[in-house]
Amino acid sequence: MIHVKFFASVRERIGIGEISLPMPEGGATVADVLALAEDEAGVVLQGAHLLAAVNLRHVPFSDVVRDGDEVAFFPPVTGG
């Protein structure tokens, strides 16, 4: 299973805080996990300004996800 978490405006848009998804045969990238989560929730997030982390480490959407990983999606944060 892949444990997926959504934070801030991403959580509001997708309507859930977290979801567990089965690991696809042949593996998955962060982008694949986002597509699976969108399908599950019936919401399109592609094109939104999103950042991702795997196991608390910021990663590109091309990063490979392994069974048991935690993947988080969140908006860019600015501050001052």
Residue pairs with C-beta under 8 A, 6 or more apart in sequence:
1 20
1 21
1 22
1 23
1 67
1 68
2 20
2 21
2 22
2 23
2 28
2 33
2 36
2 65
2 67
2 68
2 69
2 70
2 71
3 18
3 20
3 68
3 69
3 70
3 71
4 18
4 19
4 20
4 21
4 33
4 37
4 70
4 71
4 72
4 73
5 17
5 18
5 70
5 71
5 72
5 73
6 14
6 16
6 17
6 18
6 37
6 72
6 73
6 74
7 72
7 73
7 74
7 75
8 74
8 75
9 75
10 45
10 48
10 50
10 73
10 74
10 75
11 17
13 43
13 45
13 48
14 37
14 38
14 41
14 43
14 45
15 41
15 43
16 41
19 37
19 40
19 41
21 33
21 36
21 37
21 40
23 65
23 66
23 67
24 32
24 36
27 64
27 65
27 66
28 36
28 64
28 65
29 61
29 62
29 63
29 64
29 65
30 52
30 54
30 59
30 60
30 61
30 62
30 63
30 65
30 71
31 61
31 62
32 65
33 65
33 71
34 45
34 46
34 50
34 52
34 61
34 73
35 46
37 45
37 73
38 44
38 45
38 46
45 73
48 75
49 75
49 76
50 73
50 74
50 75
51 58
51 73
51 74
51 75
51 76
52 58
52 59
52 60
52 61
52 63
52 71
52 72
52 73
52 74
53 59
53 71
53 72
53 74
54 63
54 65
54 69
54 70
54 71
54 72
55 69
55 70
56 70
56 72
65 71
